[in-house]
Amino acid sequence: RLKDDIATMNIDIVEAFTPPPMGDLSLKEAKESWNDKFIIWVNFPETILHHGIKVIEQYTIKLLEDVAPGDGVVIGMTEDAPVDLLEDAFMTITKTLTTYGRYPIKSDIF
């Protein structure tokens, strides 16, 4: 698998890592496979934005659970999202990250 090849690379960051439903490797599995060797720039999947605020919040919380305590991770969006979804989606992601994502992330707060 590609994850095994990535583990052997001499790089500092894995950019635009896209977890399911668009990718096929969970963030938790990637972190476990790579043993914190890299910083992982997580691409928040654009498809999640189409499912509403509650799903966006739940997905953001799941990402935080998968990366707790939060070392070596950046969450961003590398895709174009529909303009009509951006404001509500980014406000929800930001609010959720502010509420639950303070370092160190404690997995017992979810």
CNS distance restraints for C-alpha pairs under 8 A (distance, minus, plus):
assign (resid   1 and name CA) (resid   5 and name CA) 6.93 0.50 0.50
assign (resid   2 and name CA) (resid   6 and name CA) 6.17 0.50 0.50
assign (resid   3 and name CA) (resid   7 and name CA) 6.27 0.50 0.50
assign (resid   3 and name CA) (resid  30 and name CA) 7.20 0.50 0.50
assign (resid   3 and name CA) (resid  33 and name CA) 7.43 0.50 0.50
assign (resid   4 and name CA) (resid   8 and name CA) 6.94 0.50 0.50
assign (resid   4 and name CA) (resid  33 and name CA) 7.73 0.50 0.50
assign (resid   5 and name CA) (resid   9 and name CA) 6.90 0.50 0.50
assign (resid   7 and name CA) (resid  33 and name CA) 7.40 0.50 0.50
assign (resid   7 and name CA) (resid  34 and name CA) 5.56 0.50 0.50
assign (resid   7 and name CA) (resid  37 and name CA) 7.87 0.50 0.50
assign (resid  11 and name CA) (resid  38 and name CA) 7.17 0.50 0.50
assign (resid  12 and name CA) (resid  37 and name CA) 7.60 0.50 0.50
assign (resid  12 and name CA) (resid  38 and name CA) 5.15 0.50 0.50
assign (resid  12 and name CA) (resid  39 and name CA) 6.28 0.50 0.50
assign (resid  13 and name CA) (resid  38 and name CA) 5.05 0.50 0.50
assign (resid  13 and name CA) (resid  39 and name CA) 4.57 0.50 0.50
assign (resid  13 and name CA) (resid  40 and name CA) 5.73 0.50 0.50
assign (resid  13 and name CA) (resid  41 and name CA) 7.04 0.50 0.50
assign (resid  14 and name CA) (resid  38 and name CA) 6.55 0.50 0.50
assign (resid  14 and name CA) (resid  39 and name CA) 6.30 0.50 0.50
assign (resid  14 and name CA) (resid  40 and name CA) 4.94 0.50 0.50
assign (resid  14 and name CA) (resid  41 and name CA) 5.98 0.50 0.50
assign (resid  15 and name CA) (resid  40 and name CA) 6.34 0.50 0.50
assign (resid  15 and name CA) (resid  41 and name CA) 4.80 0.50 0.50
assign (resid  15 and name CA) (resid  42 and name CA) 7.03 0.50 0.50
assign (resid  15 and name CA) (resid  43 and name CA) 7.94 0.50 0.50
assign (resid  16 and name CA) (resid  40 and name CA) 7.97 0.50 0.50
assign (resid  16 and name CA) (resid  41 and name CA) 5.58 0.50 0.50
assign (resid  16 and name CA) (resid  42 and name CA) 5.54 0.50 0.50
assign (resid  16 and name CA) (resid  43 and name CA) 4.81 0.50 0.50
assign (resid  16 and name CA) (resid  77 and name CA) 7.83 0.50 0.50
assign (resid  16 and name CA) (resid  78 and name CA) 6.41 0.50 0.50
assign (resid  17 and name CA) (resid  40 and name CA) 6.78 0.50 0.50
assign (resid  17 and name CA) (resid  41 and name CA) 6.03 0.50 0.50
assign (resid  17 and name CA) (resid  42 and name CA) 4.83 0.50 0.50
assign (resid  17 and name CA) (resid  43 and name CA) 5.49 0.50 0.50
assign (resid  18 and name CA) (resid  22 and name CA) 6.49 0.50 0.50
assign (resid  18 and name CA) (resid  23 and name CA) 5.15 0.50 0.50
assign (resid  18 and name CA) (resid  25 and name CA) 7.93 0.50 0.50
assign (resid  18 and name CA) (resid  42 and name CA) 6.07 0.50 0.50
assign (resid  18 and name CA) (resid  43 and name CA) 4.96 0.50 0.50
assign (resid  18 and name CA) (resid  44 and name CA) 6.81 0.50 0.50
assign (resid  18 and name CA) (resid  45 and name CA) 6.44 0.50 0.50
assign (resid  19 and name CA) (resid  23 and name CA) 4.65 0.50 0.50
assign (resid  19 and name CA) (resid  24 and name CA) 6.39 0.50 0.50
assign (resid  19 and name CA) (resid  25 and name CA) 5.71 0.50 0.50
assign (resid  19 and name CA) (resid  26 and name CA) 5.10 0.50 0.50
assign (resid  19 and name CA) (resid  27 and name CA) 5.92 0.50 0.50
assign (resid  19 and name CA) (resid  42 and name CA) 7.60 0.50 0.50
assign (resid  19 and name CA) (resid  43 and name CA) 7.48 0.50 0.50
assign (resid  19 and name CA) (resid  44 and name CA) 7.81 0.50 0.50
assign (resid  19 and name CA) (resid  45 and name CA) 7.30 0.50 0.50
assign (resid  20 and name CA) (resid  24 and name CA) 5.49 0.50 0.50
assign (resid  20 and name CA) (resid  25 and name CA) 6.58 0.50 0.50
assign (resid  20 and name CA) (resid  26 and name CA) 6.26 0.50 0.50
assign (resid  20 and name CA) (resid  45 and name CA) 7.80 0.50 0.50
assign (resid  21 and name CA) (resid  45 and name CA) 7.49 0.50 0.50
assign (resid  21 and name CA) (resid  47 and name CA) 7.93 0.50 0.50
assign (resid  22 and name CA) (resid  45 and name CA) 6.54 0.50 0.50
assign (resid  22 and name CA) (resid  47 and name CA) 7.65 0.50 0.50
assign (resid  25 and name CA) (resid  29 and name CA) 6.58 0.50 0.50
assign (resid  25 and name CA) (resid  30 and name CA) 6.63 0.50 0.50
assign (resid  26 and name CA) (resid  30 and name CA) 6.22 0.50 0.50
assign (resid  27 and name CA) (resid  31 and name CA) 6.16 0.50 0.50
assign (resid  27 and name CA) (resid  63 and name CA) 7.26 0.50 0.50
assign (resid  27 and name CA) (resid  66 and name CA) 6.25 0.50 0.50
assign (resid  27 and name CA) (resid  67 and name CA) 7.28 0.50 0.50
assign (resid  28 and name CA) (resid  32 and name CA) 6.21 0.50 0.50
assign (resid  28 and name CA) (resid  66 and name CA) 4.83 0.50 0.50
assign (resid  28 and name CA) (resid  67 and name CA) 6.52 0.50 0.50
assign (resid  29 and name CA) (resid  33 and name CA) 5.96 0.50 0.50
assign (resid  30 and name CA) (resid  34 and name CA) 6.02 0.50 0.50
assign (resid  31 and name CA) (resid  35 and name CA) 5.84 0.50 0.50
assign (resid  31 and name CA) (resid  36 and name CA) 6.01 0.50 0.50
assign (resid  31 and name CA) (resid  67 and name CA) 7.64 0.50 0.50
assign (resid  32 and name CA) (resid  36 and name CA) 7.53 0.50 0.50
assign (resid  34 and name CA) (resid  38 and name CA) 7.09 0.50 0.50
assign (resid  36 and name CA) (resid  71 and name CA) 7.91 0.50 0.50
assign (resid  36 and name CA) (resid  72 and name CA) 6.77 0.50 0.50
assign (resid  38 and name CA) (resid  72 and name CA) 6.83 0.50 0.50
assign (resid  39 and name CA) (resid  72 and name CA) 4.37 0.50 0.50
assign (resid  39 and name CA) (resid  73 and name CA) 5.56 0.50 0.50
assign (resid  39 and name CA) (resid  74 and name CA) 7.50 0.50 0.50
assign (resid  40 and name CA) (resid  72 and name CA) 6.14 0.50 0.50
assign (resid  40 and name CA) (resid  73 and name CA) 4.88 0.50 0.50
assign (resid  40 and name CA) (resid  74 and name CA) 6.25 0.50 0.50
assign (resid  41 and name CA) (resid  73 and name CA) 5.85 0.50 0.50
assign (resid  41 and name CA) (resid  74 and name CA) 4.60 0.50 0.50
assign (resid  41 and name CA) (resid  75 and name CA) 5.83 0.50 0.50
assign (resid  41 and name CA) (resid  76 and name CA) 6.98 0.50 0.50
assign (resid  42 and name CA) (resid  73 and name CA) 7.02 0.50 0.50
assign (resid  42 and name CA) (resid  74 and name CA) 5.91 0.50 0.50
assign (resid  42 and name CA) (resid  75 and name CA) 4.71 0.50 0.50
assign (resid  42 and name CA) (resid  76 and name CA) 6.04 0.50 0.50
assign (resid  42 and name CA) (resid  77 and name CA) 7.67 0.50 0.50
assign (resid  43 and name CA) (resid  75 and name CA) 6.26 0.50 0.50
assign (resid  43 and name CA) (resid  76 and name CA) 5.28 0.50 0.50
assign (resid  43 and name CA) (resid  77 and name CA) 4.85 0.50 0.50
assign (resid  43 and name CA) (resid  78 and name CA) 5.86 0.50 0.50
assign (resid  43 and name CA) (resid  79 and name CA) 7.95 0.50 0.50
assign (resid  44 and name CA) (resid  48 and name CA) 7.95 0.50 0.50
assign (resid  44 and name CA) (resid  75 and name CA) 6.71 0.50 0.50
assign (resid  44 and name CA) (resid  76 and name CA) 5.89 0.50 0.50
assign (resid  44 and name CA) (resid  77 and name CA) 5.10 0.50 0.50
assign (resid  44 and name CA) (resid  78 and name CA) 7.67 0.50 0.50
assign (resid  45 and name CA) (resid  49 and name CA) 7.73 0.50 0.50
assign (resid  45 and name CA) (resid  77 and name CA) 7.18 0.50 0.50
assign (resid  45 and name CA) (resid  79 and name CA) 7.80 0.50 0.50
assign (resid  46 and name CA) (resid  50 and name CA) 7.63 0.50 0.50
assign (resid  46 and name CA) (resid  77 and name CA) 7.54 0.50 0.50
assign (resid  46 and name CA) (resid  79 and name CA) 6.51 0.50 0.50
assign (resid  46 and name CA) (resid  80 and name CA) 7.44 0.50 0.50
assign (resid  46 and name CA) (resid  81 and name CA) 5.96 0.50 0.50
assign (resid  47 and name CA) (resid  51 and name CA) 7.65 0.50 0.50
assign (resid  48 and name CA) (resid  52 and name CA) 7.79 0.50 0.50
assign (resid  48 and name CA) (resid  55 and name CA) 7.10 0.50 0.50
assign (resid  48 and name CA) (resid  56 and name CA) 6.15 0.50 0.50
assign (resid  48 and name CA) (resid  59 and name CA) 7.74 0.50 0.50
assign (resid  49 and name CA) (resid  53 and name CA) 7.69 0.50 0.50
assign (resid  49 and name CA) (resid  56 and name CA) 6.28 0.50 0.50
assign (resid  49 and name CA) (resid  81 and name CA) 7.87 0.50 0.50
assign (resid  49 and name CA) (resid  85 and name CA) 6.70 0.50 0.50
assign (resid  49 and name CA) (resid  89 and name CA) 6.18 0.50 0.50
assign (resid  50 and name CA) (resid  85 and name CA) 7.48 0.50 0.50
assign (resid  51 and name CA) (resid  55 and name CA) 5.95 0.50 0.50
assign (resid  51 and name CA) (resid  56 and name CA) 7.20 0.50 0.50
assign (resid  52 and name CA) (resid  56 and name CA) 6.31 0.50 0.50
assign (resid  52 and name CA) (resid  89 and name CA) 7.88 0.50 0.50
assign (resid  53 and name CA) (resid  57 and name CA) 6.13 0.50 0.50
assign (resid  53 and name CA) (resid  88 and name CA) 7.20 0.50 0.50
assign (resid  53 and name CA) (resid  89 and name CA) 6.54 0.50 0.50
assign (resid  53 and name CA) (resid  92 and name CA) 6.51 0.50 0.50
assign (resid  54 and name CA) (resid  58 and name CA) 6.17 0.50 0.50
assign (resid  55 and name CA) (resid  59 and name CA) 5.96 0.50 0.50
assign (resid  56 and name CA) (resid  60 and name CA) 6.12 0.50 0.50
assign (resid  56 and name CA) (resid  89 and name CA) 6.92 0.50 0.50
assign (resid  56 and name CA) (resid  92 and name CA) 6.94 0.50 0.50
assign (resid  56 and name CA) (resid  93 and name CA) 6.85 0.50 0.50
assign (resid  57 and name CA) (resid  61 and name CA) 6.24 0.50 0.50
assign (resid  57 and name CA) (resid  92 and name CA) 6.23 0.50 0.50
assign (resid  57 and name CA) (resid  93 and name CA) 6.38 0.50 0.50
assign (resid  57 and name CA) (resid  96 and name CA) 6.22 0.50 0.50
assign (resid  58 and name CA) (resid  62 and name CA) 6.21 0.50 0.50
assign (resid  59 and name CA) (resid  63 and name CA) 6.29 0.50 0.50
assign (resid  60 and name CA) (resid  64 and name CA) 6.37 0.50 0.50
assign (resid  60 and name CA) (resid  93 and name CA) 6.41 0.50 0.50
assign (resid  60 and name CA) (resid  96 and name CA) 6.77 0.50 0.50
assign (resid  60 and name CA) (resid  97 and name CA) 7.31 0.50 0.50
assign (resid  61 and name CA) (resid  65 and name CA) 6.17 0.50 0.50
assign (resid  61 and name CA) (resid  96 and name CA) 7.04 0.50 0.50
assign (resid  61 and name CA) (resid  97 and name CA) 7.85 0.50 0.50
assign (resid  61 and name CA) (resid 100 and name CA) 7.28 0.50 0.50
assign (resid  61 and name CA) (resid 110 and name CA) 7.47 0.50 0.50
assign (resid  62 and name CA) (resid  66 and name CA) 6.17 0.50 0.50
assign (resid  63 and name CA) (resid  67 and name CA) 6.39 0.50 0.50
assign (resid  64 and name CA) (resid  68 and name CA) 5.97 0.50 0.50
assign (resid  64 and name CA) (resid  70 and name CA) 7.38 0.50 0.50
assign (resid  64 and name CA) (resid 100 and name CA) 7.55 0.50 0.50
assign (resid  64 and name CA) (resid 101 and name CA) 6.49 0.50 0.50
assign (resid  64 and name CA) (resid 105 and name CA) 7.34 0.50 0.50
assign (resid  65 and name CA) (resid 105 and name CA) 7.96 0.50 0.50
assign (resid  65 and name CA) (resid 107 and name CA) 5.84 0.50 0.50
assign (resid  65 and name CA) (resid 110 and name CA) 7.63 0.50 0.50
assign (resid  67 and name CA) (resid  71 and name CA) 7.28 0.50 0.50
assign (resid  67 and name CA) (resid  73 and name CA) 7.26 0.50 0.50
assign (resid  68 and name CA) (resid 104 and name CA) 7.19 0.50 0.50
assign (resid  68 and name CA) (resid 105 and name CA) 5.03 0.50 0.50
assign (resid  68 and name CA) (resid 106 and name CA) 6.33 0.50 0.50
assign (resid  68 and name CA) (resid 107 and name CA) 6.15 0.50 0.50
assign (resid  69 and name CA) (resid 103 and name CA) 6.72 0.50 0.50
assign (resid  69 and name CA) (resid 104 and name CA) 4.84 0.50 0.50
assign (resid  69 and name CA) (resid 105 and name CA) 4.32 0.50 0.50
assign (resid  69 and name CA) (resid 106 and name CA) 6.09 0.50 0.50
assign (resid  69 and name CA) (resid 107 and name CA) 7.45 0.50 0.50
assign (resid  70 and name CA) (resid 101 and name CA) 7.94 0.50 0.50
assign (resid  70 and name CA) (resid 103 and name CA) 6.32 0.50 0.50
assign (resid  70 and name CA) (resid 104 and name CA) 6.08 0.50 0.50
assign (resid  70 and name CA) (resid 105 and name CA) 5.84 0.50 0.50
assign (resid  81 and name CA) (resid  85 and name CA) 7.14 0.50 0.50
assign (resid  81 and name CA) (resid  86 and name CA) 6.70 0.50 0.50
assign (resid  82 and name CA) (resid  86 and name CA) 6.60 0.50 0.50
assign (resid  83 and name CA) (resid  87 and name CA) 7.82 0.50 0.50
assign (resid  85 and name CA) (resid  89 and name CA) 5.95 0.50 0.50
assign (resid  86 and name CA) (resid  90 and name CA) 5.77 0.50 0.50
assign (resid  87 and name CA) (resid  91 and name CA) 6.01 0.50 0.50
assign (resid  88 and name CA) (resid  92 and name CA) 6.10 0.50 0.50
assign (resid  89 and name CA) (resid  93 and name CA) 6.16 0.50 0.50
assign (resid  90 and name CA) (resid  94 and name CA) 5.90 0.50 0.50
assign (resid  91 and name CA) (resid  95 and name CA) 5.97 0.50 0.50
assign (resid  92 and name CA) (resid  96 and name CA) 6.04 0.50 0.50
assign (resid  93 and name CA) (resid  97 and name CA) 6.06 0.50 0.50
assign (resid  94 and name CA) (resid  98 and name CA) 6.03 0.50 0.50
assign (resid  95 and name CA) (resid  99 and name CA) 6.07 0.50 0.50
assign (resid  96 and name CA) (resid 100 and name CA) 5.93 0.50 0.50
assign (resid  96 and name CA) (resid 101 and name CA) 7.28 0.50 0.50
assign (resid  97 and name CA) (resid 101 and name CA) 4.52 0.50 0.50
assign (resid  97 and name CA) (resid 102 and name CA) 7.37 0.50 0.50
assign (resid  98 and name CA) (resid 102 and name CA) 6.53 0.50 0.50
assign (resid 100 and name CA) (resid 105 and name CA) 7.12 0.50 0.50
assign (resid 100 and name CA) (resid 109 and name CA) 7.48 0.50 0.50
assign (resid 100 and name CA) (resid 110 and name CA) 7.81 0.50 0.50
assign (resid 101 and name CA) (resid 105 and name CA) 5.73 0.50 0.50
